[in-house]
C-alpha cells in the first residue's frame, strides 16, 4: 500500500491480544486481494479511529455494541 505523504517513524508496544487482532485483520484484508503490511493496517485503523471519534473522550470510551463491559472499580 503506497503512501502519498512523508511520514515519521512511531514505535510502541502493544498487548499480545491486540497484535493478534491486527494480524487477523491483516489476513482478512489480504484474503480480499490487497497486498498490505501490518503497518499499513495499523495506519488504516488509527486513521479510521481518529476520523470517527475526533478524539472525543465519550466516543473513545463508548462500549462496543453487544460487548459486555465490567463495572469500573472506584478507589
mmJSON file of the N, C-alpha and C atoms, coordinates in Angstrom:
{"data_MODEL":{"atom_site":{
"group_PDB":["ATOM","ATOM","ATOM","ATOM","ATOM","ATOM","ATOM","ATOM","ATOM","ATOM","ATOM","ATOM","ATOM","ATOM","ATOM","ATOM","ATOM","ATOM","ATOM","ATOM","ATOM","ATOM","ATOM","ATOM","ATOM","ATOM","ATOM","ATOM","ATOM","ATOM","ATOM","ATOM","ATOM","ATOM","ATOM","ATOM","ATOM","ATOM","ATOM","ATOM","ATOM","ATOM","ATOM","ATOM","ATOM","ATOM","ATOM","ATOM","ATOM","ATOM","ATOM","ATOM","ATOM","ATOM","ATOM","ATOM","ATOM","ATOM","ATOM","ATOM","ATOM","ATOM","ATOM","ATOM","ATOM","ATOM","ATOM","ATOM","ATOM","ATOM","ATOM","ATOM","ATOM","ATOM","ATOM","ATOM","ATOM","ATOM","ATOM","ATOM","ATOM","ATOM","ATOM","ATOM","ATOM","ATOM","ATOM","ATOM","ATOM","ATOM","ATOM","ATOM","ATOM","ATOM","ATOM","ATOM","ATOM","ATOM","ATOM","ATOM","ATOM","ATOM","ATOM","ATOM","ATOM","ATOM","ATOM","ATOM","ATOM","ATOM","ATOM","ATOM","ATOM","ATOM","ATOM","ATOM","ATOM","ATOM","ATOM","ATOM","ATOM","ATOM","ATOM","ATOM","ATOM","ATOM","ATOM","ATOM","ATOM","ATOM","ATOM","ATOM","ATOM","ATOM","ATOM","ATOM","ATOM","ATOM","ATOM","ATOM","ATOM","ATOM","ATOM","ATOM","ATOM","ATOM","ATOM","ATOM","ATOM","ATOM","ATOM","ATOM","ATOM","ATOM","ATOM","ATOM","ATOM","ATOM","ATOM","ATOM","ATOM","ATOM","ATOM","ATOM","ATOM","ATOM","ATOM","ATOM","ATOM","ATOM","ATOM","ATOM","ATOM","ATOM","ATOM","ATOM","ATOM","ATOM","ATOM","ATOM","ATOM","ATOM","ATOM","ATOM","ATOM","ATOM","ATOM","ATOM","ATOM","ATOM","ATOM","ATOM","ATOM","ATOM","ATOM","ATOM","ATOM","ATOM","ATOM","ATOM","ATOM","ATOM","ATOM","ATOM","ATOM","ATOM","ATOM","ATOM","ATOM","ATOM","ATOM","ATOM","ATOM","ATOM","ATOM","ATOM","ATOM","ATOM","ATOM","ATOM","ATOM","ATOM","ATOM","ATOM","ATOM"],
"id":[1,2,3,4,5,6,7,8,9,10,11,12,13,14,15,16,17,18,19,20,21,22,23,24,25,26,27,28,29,30,31,32,33,34,35,36,37,38,39,40,41,42,43,44,45,46,47,48,49,50,51,52,53,54,55,56,57,58,59,60,61,62,63,64,65,66,67,68,69,70,71,72,73,74,75,76,77,78,79,80,81,82,83,84,85,86,87,88,89,90,91,92,93,94,95,96,97,98,99,100,101,102,103,104,105,106,107,108,109,110,111,112,113,114,115,116,117,118,119,120,121,122,123,124,125,126,127,128,129,130,131,132,133,134,135,136,137,138,139,140,141,142,143,144,145,146,147,148,149,150,151,152,153,154,155,156,157,158,159,160,161,162,163,164,165,166,167,168,169,170,171,172,173,174,175,176,177,178,179,180,181,182,183,184,185,186,187,188,189,190,191,192,193,194,195,196,197,198,199,200,201,202,203,204,205,206,207,208,209,210,211,212,213,214,215,216,217,218,219,220,221,222,223,224,225],
"type_symbol":["N","C","C","N","C","C","N","C","C","N","C","C","N","C","C","N","C","C","N","C","C","N","C","C","N","C","C","N","C","C","N","C","C","N","C","C","N","C","C","N","C","C","N","C","C","N","C","C","N","C","C","N","C","C","N","C","C","N","C","C","N","C","C","N","C","C","N","C","C","N","C","C","N","C","C","N","C","C","N","C","C","N","C","C","N","C","C","N","C","C","N","C","C","N","C","C","N","C","C","N","C","C","N","C","C","N","C","C","N","C","C","N","C","C","N","C","C","N","C","C","N","C","C","N","C","C","N","C","C","N","C","C","N","C","C","N","C","C","N","C","C","N","C","C","N","C","C","N","C","C","N","C","C","N","C","C","N","C","C","N","C","C","N","C","C","N","C","C","N","C","C","N","C","C","N","C","C","N","C","C","N","C","C","N","C","C","N","C","C","N","C","C","N","C","C","N","C","C","N","C","C","N","C","C","N","C","C","N","C","C","N","C","C","N","C","C","N","C","C","N","C","C","N","C","C"],
"label_atom_id":["N","CA","C","N","CA","C","N","CA","C","N","CA","C","N","CA","C","N","CA","C","N","CA","C","N","CA","C","N","CA","C","N","CA","C","N","CA","C","N","CA","C","N","CA","C","N","CA","C","N","CA","C","N","CA","C","N","CA","C","N","CA","C","N","CA","C","N","CA","C","N","CA","C","N","CA","C","N","CA","C","N","CA","C","N","CA","C","N","CA","C","N","CA","C","N","CA","C","N","CA","C","N","CA","C","N","CA","C","N","CA","C","N","CA","C","N","CA","C","N","CA","C","N","CA","C","N","CA","C","N","CA","C","N","CA","C","N","CA","C","N","CA","C","N","CA","C","N","CA","C","N","CA","C","N","CA","C","N","CA","C","N","CA","C","N","CA","C","N","CA","C","N","CA","C","N","CA","C","N","CA","C","N","CA","C","N","CA","C","N","CA","C","N","CA","C","N","CA","C","N","CA","C","N","CA","C","N","CA","C","N","CA","C","N","CA","C","N","CA","C","N","CA","C","N","CA","C","N","CA","C","N","CA","C","N","CA","C","N","CA","C","N","CA","C","N","CA","C","N","CA","C","N","CA","C","N","CA","C","N","CA","C"],
"label_alt_id":[null,null,null,null,null,null,null,null,null,null,null,null,null,null,null,null,null,null,null,null,null,null,null,null,null,null,null,null,null,null,null,null,null,null,null,null,null,null,null,null,null,null,null,null,null,null,null,null,null,null,null,null,null,null,null,null,null,null,null,null,null,null,null,null,null,null,null,null,null,null,null,null,null,null,null,null,null,null,null,null,null,null,null,null,null,null,null,null,null,null,null,null,null,null,null,null,null,null,null,null,null,null,null,null,null,null,null,null,null,null,null,null,null,null,null,null,null,null,null,null,null,null,null,null,null,null,null,null,null,null,null,null,null,null,null,null,null,null,null,null,null,null,null,null,null,null,null,null,null,null,null,null,null,null,null,null,null,null,null,null,null,null,null,null,null,null,null,null,null,null,null,null,null,null,null,null,null,null,null,null,null,null,null,null,null,null,null,null,null,null,null,null,null,null,null,null,null,null,null,null,null,null,null,null,null,null,null,null,null,null,null,null,null,null,null,null,null,null,null,null,null,null,null,null,null],
"label_comp_id":["UNK","UNK","UNK","UNK","UNK","UNK","UNK","UNK","UNK","UNK","UNK","UNK","UNK","UNK","UNK","UNK","UNK","UNK","UNK","UNK","UNK","UNK","UNK","UNK","UNK","UNK","UNK","UNK","UNK","UNK","UNK","UNK","UNK","UNK","UNK","UNK","UNK","UNK","UNK","UNK","UNK","UNK","UNK","UNK","UNK","UNK","UNK","UNK","UNK","UNK","UNK","UNK","UNK","UNK","UNK","UNK","UNK","UNK","UNK","UNK","UNK","UNK","UNK","UNK","UNK","UNK","UNK","UNK","UNK","UNK","UNK","UNK","UNK","UNK","UNK","UNK","UNK","UNK","UNK","UNK","UNK","UNK","UNK","UNK","UNK","UNK","UNK","UNK","UNK","UNK","UNK","UNK","UNK","UNK","UNK","UNK","UNK","UNK","UNK","UNK","UNK","UNK","UNK","UNK","UNK","UNK","UNK","UNK","UNK","UNK","UNK","UNK","UNK","UNK","UNK","UNK","UNK","UNK","UNK","UNK","UNK","UNK","UNK","UNK","UNK","UNK","UNK","UNK","UNK","UNK","UNK","UNK","UNK","UNK","UNK","UNK","UNK","UNK","UNK","UNK","UNK","UNK","UNK","UNK","UNK","UNK","UNK","UNK","UNK","UNK","UNK","UNK","UNK","UNK","UNK","UNK","UNK","UNK","UNK","UNK","UNK","UNK","UNK","UNK","UNK","UNK","UNK","UNK","UNK","UNK","UNK","UNK","UNK","UNK","UNK","UNK","UNK","UNK","UNK","UNK","UNK","UNK","UNK","UNK","UNK","UNK","UNK","UNK","UNK","UNK","UNK","UNK","UNK","UNK","UNK","UNK","UNK","UNK","UNK","UNK","UNK","UNK","UNK","UNK","UNK","UNK","UNK","UNK","UNK","UNK","UNK","UNK","UNK","UNK","UNK","UNK","UNK","UNK","UNK","UNK","UNK","UNK","UNK","UNK","UNK"],
"label_asym_id":["A","A","A","A","A","A","A","A","A","A","A","A","A","A","A","A","A","A","A","A","A","A","A","A","A","A","A","A","A","A","A","A","A","A","A","A","A","A","A","A","A","A","A","A","A","A","A","A","A","A","A","A","A","A","A","A","A","A","A","A","A","A","A","A","A","A","A","A","A","A","A","A","A","A","A","A","A","A","A","A","A","A","A","A","A","A","A","A","A","A","A","A","A","A","A","A","A","A","A","A","A","A","A","A","A","A","A","A","A","A","A","A","A","A","A","A","A","A","A","A","A","A","A","A","A","A","A","A","A","A","A","A","A","A","A","A","A","A","A","A","A","A","A","A","A","A","A","A","A","A","A","A","A","A","A","A","A","A","A","A","A","A","A","A","A","A","A","A","A","A","A","A","A","A","A","A","A","A","A","A","A","A","A","A","A","A","A","A","A","A","A","A","A","A","A","A","A","A","A","A","A","A","A","A","A","A","A","A","A","A","A","A","A","A","A","A","A","A","A","A","A","A","A","A","A"],
"label_entity_id":["1","1","1","1","1","1","1","1","1","1","1","1","1","1","1","1","1","1","1","1","1","1","1","1","1","1","1","1","1","1","1","1","1","1","1","1","1","1","1","1","1","1","1","1","1","1","1","1","1","1","1","1","1","1","1","1","1","1","1","1","1","1","1","1","1","1","1","1","1","1","1","1","1","1","1","1","1","1","1","1","1","1","1","1","1","1","1","1","1","1","1","1","1","1","1","1","1","1","1","1","1","1","1","1","1","1","1","1","1","1","1","1","1","1","1","1","1","1","1","1","1","1","1","1","1","1","1","1","1","1","1","1","1","1","1","1","1","1","1","1","1","1","1","1","1","1","1","1","1","1","1","1","1","1","1","1","1","1","1","1","1","1","1","1","1","1","1","1","1","1","1","1","1","1","1","1","1","1","1","1","1","1","1","1","1","1","1","1","1","1","1","1","1","1","1","1","1","1","1","1","1","1","1","1","1","1","1","1","1","1","1","1","1","1","1","1","1","1","1","1","1","1","1","1","1"],
"label_seq_id":[1,1,1,2,2,2,3,3,3,4,4,4,5,5,5,6,6,6,7,7,7,8,8,8,9,9,9,10,10,10,11,11,11,12,12,12,13,13,13,14,14,14,15,15,15,16,16,16,17,17,17,18,18,18,19,19,19,20,20,20,21,21,21,22,22,22,23,23,23,24,24,24,25,25,25,26,26,26,27,27,27,28,28,28,29,29,29,30,30,30,31,31,31,32,32,32,33,33,33,34,34,34,35,35,35,36,36,36,37,37,37,38,38,38,39,39,39,40,40,40,41,41,41,42,42,42,43,43,43,44,44,44,45,45,45,46,46,46,47,47,47,48,48,48,49,49,49,50,50,50,51,51,51,52,52,52,53,53,53,54,54,54,55,55,55,56,56,56,57,57,57,58,58,58,59,59,59,60,60,60,61,61,61,62,62,62,63,63,63,64,64,64,65,65,65,66,66,66,67,67,67,68,68,68,69,69,69,70,70,70,71,71,71,72,72,72,73,73,73,74,74,74,75,75,75],
"pdbx_PDB_ins_code":[null,null,null,null,null,null,null,null,null,null,null,null,null,null,null,null,null,null,null,null,null,null,null,null,null,null,null,null,null,null,null,null,null,null,null,null,null,null,null,null,null,null,null,null,null,null,null,null,null,null,null,null,null,null,null,null,null,null,null,null,null,null,null,null,null,null,null,null,null,null,null,null,null,null,null,null,null,null,null,null,null,null,null,null,null,null,null,null,null,null,null,null,null,null,null,null,null,null,null,null,null,null,null,null,null,null,null,null,null,null,null,null,null,null,null,null,null,null,null,null,null,null,null,null,null,null,null,null,null,null,null,null,null,null,null,null,null,null,null,null,null,null,null,null,null,null,null,null,null,null,null,null,null,null,null,null,null,null,null,null,null,null,null,null,null,null,null,null,null,null,null,null,null,null,null,null,null,null,null,null,null,null,null,null,null,null,null,null,null,null,null,null,null,null,null,null,null,null,null,null,null,null,null,null,null,null,null,null,null,null,null,null,null,null,null,null,null,null,null,null,null,null,null,null,null],
"Cartn_x":[0.846,0.0,0.898,0.811,1.7,1.223,2.186,1.881,2.179,1.314,1.493,2.13,2.281,2.874,4.039,4.896,6.045,5.557,6.329,5.925,7.101,6.774,7.766,7.568,8.65,8.563,7.987,7.088,6.425,6.353,7.072,7.136,6.435,5.765,5.121,4.9,4.689,4.411,2.913,2.438,1.022,0.846,-0.264,-0.551,-0.68,-0.304,-0.322,-1.699,-2.748,-4.105,-4.433,-3.957,-4.199,-3.4,-2.177,-1.359,-2.056,-2.63,-3.338,-4.53,-5.247,-6.374,-5.891,-4.772,-4.212,-3.775,-3.174,-2.77,-3.987,-5.081,-6.3,-6.883,-6.865,-7.357,-6.509,-5.195,-4.272,-4.559,-4.724,-5.01,-6.338,-7.333,-8.633,-8.561,-7.799,-7.648,-6.863,-5.824,-5.039,-5.895,-6.799,-7.682,-8.602,-8.809,-9.638,-8.817,-7.517,-6.677,-5.791,-5.788,-4.936,-3.61,-2.538,-1.202,-0.884,-1.168,-0.94,0.018,0.733,1.592,0.836,1.388,0.797,0.809,1.883,1.963,0.884,0.595,-0.479,-1.81,-2.067,-3.335,-3.421,-2.331,-2.329,-2.605,-1.995,-2.25,-3.725,-4.296,-5.709,-6.611,-6.321,-7.133,-7.002,-5.79,-5.586,-6.299,-6.139,-6.785,-8.303,-8.848,-10.301,-10.769,-10.068,-10.441,-10.381,-9.311,-9.169,-10.253,-10.544,-11.566,-12.964,-13.207,-14.529,-14.811,-13.838,-14.068,-13.652,-12.764,-12.201,-11.626,-11.176,-10.558,-11.491,-12.782,-13.745,-13.838,-13.574,-13.466,-14.711,-15.894,-17.118,-17.224,-16.739,-16.762,-15.669,-14.508,-13.413,-13.727,-14.454,-14.737,-16.079,-16.818,-18.126,-17.944,-18.728,-18.595,-19.017,-18.394,-18.737,-20.112,-20.97,-22.325,-22.269,-23.037,-23.108,-21.998,-21.064,-19.96,-20.213,-20.179,-20.387,-19.151,-19.355,-18.229,-18.279,-17.128,-17.017,-17.21,-17.963,-18.072,-16.707,-16.451,-15.182,-15.16,-14.032,-13.865,-13.456,-14.044,-13.668,-12.801,-11.819,-10.92,-11.507],
"Cartn_y":[-1.162,0.0,1.234,2.026,3.183,4.361,5.101,6.307,7.508,8.516,9.673,10.853,10.778,11.892,11.406,12.329,11.993,11.462,10.577,10.007,9.977,9.861,9.736,8.393,7.834,6.553,6.782,5.888,5.975,4.556,4.29,2.931,2.849,1.723,1.493,0.0,-0.384,-1.784,-1.973,-3.161,-3.485,-4.799,-4.959,-6.249,-7.333,-8.535,-9.644,-9.843,-9.697,-9.892,-8.865,-7.65,-6.614,-6.887,-7.368,-7.745,-8.866,-9.829,-10.929,-10.407,-9.417,-8.835,-8.135,-7.447,-6.764,-7.785,-8.876,-9.946,-10.529,-10.75,-11.289,-10.308,-9.042,-8.003,-7.969,-8.036,-8.042,-9.235,-10.398,-11.602,-11.468,-10.888,-10.7,-9.769,-8.706,-7.759,-8.41,-9.159,-9.865,-10.892,-11.541,-12.544,-11.919,-10.615,-9.905,-9.416,-9.762,-9.467,-8.242,-7.575,-6.394,-6.794,-6.237,-6.513,-5.453,-5.755,-4.809,-5.394,-4.516,-4.929,-4.697,-5.217,-4.987,-3.485,-2.805,-1.355,-0.618,-1.063,-0.459,-0.569,-1.732,-1.969,-1.106,-1.007,-0.157,1.291,1.756,3.121,3.299,2.328,2.407,2.465,1.611,1.567,2.852,3.366,4.614,5.775,5.848,6.923,6.846,5.652,5.483,5.906,5.488,5.843,7.353,7.972,9.42,10.183,9.763,10.435,10.214,9.042,8.699,9.363,9.375,9.883,11.332,11.829,13.175,13.356,12.243,12.2,12.689,12.558,12.917,11.753,12.06,11.024,10.162,10.756,9.966,8.942,9.285,8.339,7.278,7.684,6.737,5.695,6.082,5.177,4.477,4.775,4.136,2.633,1.838,0.383,-0.072,-1.121,-1.7,-2.341,-2.109,-2.668,-4.181,-4.71,-6.154,-6.734,-5.91,-6.396,-5.999,-6.988,-6.698,-6.074,-5.07,-4.42,-4.675,-4.692,-4.864,-3.509,-3.463,-2.191,-1.753,-0.46,0.056,0.113,-0.228,-0.163,1.237,1.713,3.036,2.864,3.73,3.673,4.369],
"Cartn_z":[0.0,0.0,0.0,-0.982,-1.136,-0.305,0.214,0.966,0.087,0.14,-0.714,0.006,1.305,2.04,2.894,3.265,4.104,5.451,6.029,7.312,8.272,9.543,10.605,11.276,11.744,12.45,13.836,14.24,15.536,16.08,17.148,17.693,19.033,19.27,20.549,20.732,21.969,22.291,22.452,22.064,22.176,22.913,23.613,24.238,23.161,23.521,22.566,21.939,22.73,22.199,21.114,21.285,20.284,19.011,19.163,17.996,17.224,17.947,17.293,16.487,17.029,16.296,15.03,15.133,13.96,12.916,13.36,12.436,11.723,12.468,11.867,10.853,11.197,10.286,9.017,9.183,8.04,7.137,7.737,6.957,6.21,6.862,6.223,5.021,5.154,4.037,2.904,3.261,2.227,1.51,2.236,1.632,0.587,0.686,-0.293,-1.485,-1.482,-2.636,-2.522,-1.376,-1.218,-0.586,-1.1,-0.568,0.48,1.75,2.841,3.864,4.525,5.628,6.934,8.002,9.319,9.627,9.263,9.488,8.701,7.468,6.674,7.417,7.976,8.673,9.928,10.675,11.866,11.47,10.393,9.915,9.532,8.832,8.456,9.686,10.663,11.873,12.694,12.834,13.568,12.871,11.565,10.814,10.954,10.83,10.957,12.345,13.368,14.74,14.961,14.496,14.668,13.906,12.679,11.879,12.453,12.994,13.512,14.853,15.742,17.095,17.282,16.417,16.574,17.979,18.569,19.913,21.01,20.806,21.843,22.817,24.071,25.092,25.184,25.102,25.209,24.082,22.894,21.77,21.916,22.407,22.584,23.647,24.681,25.797,25.678,24.632,24.435,24.261,25.003,24.845,23.45,22.981,21.684,21.799,20.817,20.831,20.947,21.875,22.054,22.912,23.338,24.163,25.602,26.498,27.907,28.504,29.325,29.982,31.478,32.091,33.526,34.198,35.294,36.001,36.516,36.475,36.954,38.46,39.031,40.48,40.865,41.914,42.428,43.647,43.779,44.933,46.127],
"occupancy":[1.0,1.0,1.0,1.0,1.0,1.0,1.0,1.0,1.0,1.0,1.0,1.0,1.0,1.0,1.0,1.0,1.0,1.0,1.0,1.0,1.0,1.0,1.0,1.0,1.0,1.0,1.0,1.0,1.0,1.0,1.0,1.0,1.0,1.0,1.0,1.0,1.0,1.0,1.0,1.0,1.0,1.0,1.0,1.0,1.0,1.0,1.0,1.0,1.0,1.0,1.0,1.0,1.0,1.0,1.0,1.0,1.0,1.0,1.0,1.0,1.0,1.0,1.0,1.0,1.0,1.0,1.0,1.0,1.0,1.0,1.0,1.0,1.0,1.0,1.0,1.0,1.0,1.0,1.0,1.0,1.0,1.0,1.0,1.0,1.0,1.0,1.0,1.0,1.0,1.0,1.0,1.0,1.0,1.0,1.0,1.0,1.0,1.0,1.0,1.0,1.0,1.0,1.0,1.0,1.0,1.0,1.0,1.0,1.0,1.0,1.0,1.0,1.0,1.0,1.0,1.0,1.0,1.0,1.0,1.0,1.0,1.0,1.0,1.0,1.0,1.0,1.0,1.0,1.0,1.0,1.0,1.0,1.0,1.0,1.0,1.0,1.0,1.0,1.0,1.0,1.0,1.0,1.0,1.0,1.0,1.0,1.0,1.0,1.0,1.0,1.0,1.0,1.0,1.0,1.0,1.0,1.0,1.0,1.0,1.0,1.0,1.0,1.0,1.0,1.0,1.0,1.0,1.0,1.0,1.0,1.0,1.0,1.0,1.0,1.0,1.0,1.0,1.0,1.0,1.0,1.0,1.0,1.0,1.0,1.0,1.0,1.0,1.0,1.0,1.0,1.0,1.0,1.0,1.0,1.0,1.0,1.0,1.0,1.0,1.0,1.0,1.0,1.0,1.0,1.0,1.0,1.0,1.0,1.0,1.0,1.0,1.0,1.0,1.0,1.0,1.0,1.0,1.0,1.0,1.0,1.0,1.0,1.0,1.0,1.0],
"B_iso_or_equiv":[0.0,0.0,0.0,0.0,0.0,0.0,0.0,0.0,0.0,0.0,0.0,0.0,0.0,0.0,0.0,0.0,0.0,0.0,0.0,0.0,0.0,0.0,0.0,0.0,0.0,0.0,0.0,0.0,0.0,0.0,0.0,0.0,0.0,0.0,0.0,0.0,0.0,0.0,0.0,0.0,0.0,0.0,0.0,0.0,0.0,0.0,0.0,0.0,0.0,0.0,0.0,0.0,0.0,0.0,0.0,0.0,0.0,0.0,0.0,0.0,0.0,0.0,0.0,0.0,0.0,0.0,0.0,0.0,0.0,0.0,0.0,0.0,0.0,0.0,0.0,0.0,0.0,0.0,0.0,0.0,0.0,0.0,0.0,0.0,0.0,0.0,0.0,0.0,0.0,0.0,0.0,0.0,0.0,0.0,0.0,0.0,0.0,0.0,0.0,0.0,0.0,0.0,0.0,0.0,0.0,0.0,0.0,0.0,0.0,0.0,0.0,0.0,0.0,0.0,0.0,0.0,0.0,0.0,0.0,0.0,0.0,0.0,0.0,0.0,0.0,0.0,0.0,0.0,0.0,0.0,0.0,0.0,0.0,0.0,0.0,0.0,0.0,0.0,0.0,0.0,0.0,0.0,0.0,0.0,0.0,0.0,0.0,0.0,0.0,0.0,0.0,0.0,0.0,0.0,0.0,0.0,0.0,0.0,0.0,0.0,0.0,0.0,0.0,0.0,0.0,0.0,0.0,0.0,0.0,0.0,0.0,0.0,0.0,0.0,0.0,0.0,0.0,0.0,0.0,0.0,0.0,0.0,0.0,0.0,0.0,0.0,0.0,0.0,0.0,0.0,0.0,0.0,0.0,0.0,0.0,0.0,0.0,0.0,0.0,0.0,0.0,0.0,0.0,0.0,0.0,0.0,0.0,0.0,0.0,0.0,0.0,0.0,0.0,0.0,0.0,0.0,0.0,0.0,0.0,0.0,0.0,0.0,0.0,0.0,0.0],
"pdbx_formal_charge":[null,null,null,null,null,null,null,null,null,null,null,null,null,null,null,null,null,null,null,null,null,null,null,null,null,null,null,null,null,null,null,null,null,null,null,null,null,null,null,null,null,null,null,null,null,null,null,null,null,null,null,null,null,null,null,null,null,null,null,null,null,null,null,null,null,null,null,null,null,null,null,null,null,null,null,null,null,null,null,null,null,null,null,null,null,null,null,null,null,null,null,null,null,null,null,null,null,null,null,null,null,null,null,null,null,null,null,null,null,null,null,null,null,null,null,null,null,null,null,null,null,null,null,null,null,null,null,null,null,null,null,null,null,null,null,null,null,null,null,null,null,null,null,null,null,null,null,null,null,null,null,null,null,null,null,null,null,null,null,null,null,null,null,null,null,null,null,null,null,null,null,null,null,null,null,null,null,null,null,null,null,null,null,null,null,null,null,null,null,null,null,null,null,null,null,null,null,null,null,null,null,null,null,null,null,null,null,null,null,null,null,null,null,null,null,null,null,null,null,null,null,null,null,null,null],
"auth_seq_id":[1,1,1,2,2,2,3,3,3,4,4,4,5,5,5,6,6,6,7,7,7,8,8,8,9,9,9,10,10,10,11,11,11,12,12,12,13,13,13,14,14,14,15,15,15,16,16,16,17,17,17,18,18,18,19,19,19,20,20,20,21,21,21,22,22,22,23,23,23,24,24,24,25,25,25,26,26,26,27,27,27,28,28,28,29,29,29,30,30,30,31,31,31,32,32,32,33,33,33,34,34,34,35,35,35,36,36,36,37,37,37,38,38,38,39,39,39,40,40,40,41,41,41,42,42,42,43,43,43,44,44,44,45,45,45,46,46,46,47,47,47,48,48,48,49,49,49,50,50,50,51,51,51,52,52,52,53,53,53,54,54,54,55,55,55,56,56,56,57,57,57,58,58,58,59,59,59,60,60,60,61,61,61,62,62,62,63,63,63,64,64,64,65,65,65,66,66,66,67,67,67,68,68,68,69,69,69,70,70,70,71,71,71,72,72,72,73,73,73,74,74,74,75,75,75],
"auth_comp_id":["UNK","UNK","UNK","UNK","UNK","UNK","UNK","UNK","UNK","UNK","UNK","UNK","UNK","UNK","UNK","UNK","UNK","UNK","UNK","UNK","UNK","UNK","UNK","UNK","UNK","UNK","UNK","UNK","UNK","UNK","UNK","UNK","UNK","UNK","UNK","UNK","UNK","UNK","UNK","UNK","UNK","UNK","UNK","UNK","UNK","UNK","UNK","UNK","UNK","UNK","UNK","UNK","UNK","UNK","UNK","UNK","UNK","UNK","UNK","UNK","UNK","UNK","UNK","UNK","UNK","UNK","UNK","UNK","UNK","UNK","UNK","UNK","UNK","UNK","UNK","UNK","UNK","UNK","UNK","UNK","UNK","UNK","UNK","UNK","UNK","UNK","UNK","UNK","UNK","UNK","UNK","UNK","UNK","UNK","UNK","UNK","UNK","UNK","UNK","UNK","UNK","UNK","UNK","UNK","UNK","UNK","UNK","UNK","UNK","UNK","UNK","UNK","UNK","UNK","UNK","UNK","UNK","UNK","UNK","UNK","UNK","UNK","UNK","UNK","UNK","UNK","UNK","UNK","UNK","UNK","UNK","UNK","UNK","UNK","UNK","UNK","UNK","UNK","UNK","UNK","UNK","UNK","UNK","UNK","UNK","UNK","UNK","UNK","UNK","UNK","UNK","UNK","UNK","UNK","UNK","UNK","UNK","UNK","UNK","UNK","UNK","UNK","UNK","UNK","UNK","UNK","UNK","UNK","UNK","UNK","UNK","UNK","UNK","UNK","UNK","UNK","UNK","UNK","UNK","UNK","UNK","UNK","UNK","UNK","UNK","UNK","UNK","UNK","UNK","UNK","UNK","UNK","UNK","UNK","UNK","UNK","UNK","UNK","UNK","UNK","UNK","UNK","UNK","UNK","UNK","UNK","UNK","UNK","UNK","UNK","UNK","UNK","UNK","UNK","UNK","UNK","UNK","UNK","UNK","UNK","UNK","UNK","UNK","UNK","UNK"],
"auth_asym_id":["A","A","A","A","A","A","A","A","A","A","A","A","A","A","A","A","A","A","A","A","A","A","A","A","A","A","A","A","A","A","A","A","A","A","A","A","A","A","A","A","A","A","A","A","A","A","A","A","A","A","A","A","A","A","A","A","A","A","A","A","A","A","A","A","A","A","A","A","A","A","A","A","A","A","A","A","A","A","A","A","A","A","A","A","A","A","A","A","A","A","A","A","A","A","A","A","A","A","A","A","A","A","A","A","A","A","A","A","A","A","A","A","A","A","A","A","A","A","A","A","A","A","A","A","A","A","A","A","A","A","A","A","A","A","A","A","A","A","A","A","A","A","A","A","A","A","A","A","A","A","A","A","A","A","A","A","A","A","A","A","A","A","A","A","A","A","A","A","A","A","A","A","A","A","A","A","A","A","A","A","A","A","A","A","A","A","A","A","A","A","A","A","A","A","A","A","A","A","A","A","A","A","A","A","A","A","A","A","A","A","A","A","A","A","A","A","A","A","A","A","A","A","A","A","A"],
"auth_atom_id":["N","CA","C","N","CA","C","N","CA","C","N","CA","C","N","CA","C","N","CA","C","N","CA","C","N","CA","C","N","CA","C","N","CA","C","N","CA","C","N","CA","C","N","CA","C","N","CA","C","N","CA","C","N","CA","C","N","CA","C","N","CA","C","N","CA","C","N","CA","C","N","CA","C","N","CA","C","N","CA","C","N","CA","C","N","CA","C","N","CA","C","N","CA","C","N","CA","C","N","CA","C","N","CA","C","N","CA","C","N","CA","C","N","CA","C","N","CA","C","N","CA","C","N","CA","C","N","CA","C","N","CA","C","N","CA","C","N","CA","C","N","CA","C","N","CA","C","N","CA","C","N","CA","C","N","CA","C","N","CA","C","N","CA","C","N","CA","C","N","CA","C","N","CA","C","N","CA","C","N","CA","C","N","CA","C","N","CA","C","N","CA","C","N","CA","C","N","CA","C","N","CA","C","N","CA","C","N","CA","C","N","CA","C","N","CA","C","N","CA","C","N","CA","C","N","CA","C","N","CA","C","N","CA","C","N","CA","C","N","CA","C","N","CA","C","N","CA","C","N","CA","C","N","CA","C","N","CA","C","N","CA","C"],
"pdbx_PDB_model_num":[1,1,1,1,1,1,1,1,1,1,1,1,1,1,1,1,1,1,1,1,1,1,1,1,1,1,1,1,1,1,1,1,1,1,1,1,1,1,1,1,1,1,1,1,1,1,1,1,1,1,1,1,1,1,1,1,1,1,1,1,1,1,1,1,1,1,1,1,1,1,1,1,1,1,1,1,1,1,1,1,1,1,1,1,1,1,1,1,1,1,1,1,1,1,1,1,1,1,1,1,1,1,1,1,1,1,1,1,1,1,1,1,1,1,1,1,1,1,1,1,1,1,1,1,1,1,1,1,1,1,1,1,1,1,1,1,1,1,1,1,1,1,1,1,1,1,1,1,1,1,1,1,1,1,1,1,1,1,1,1,1,1,1,1,1,1,1,1,1,1,1,1,1,1,1,1,1,1,1,1,1,1,1,1,1,1,1,1,1,1,1,1,1,1,1,1,1,1,1,1,1,1,1,1,1,1,1,1,1,1,1,1,1,1,1,1,1,1,1,1,1,1,1,1,1]
}}}
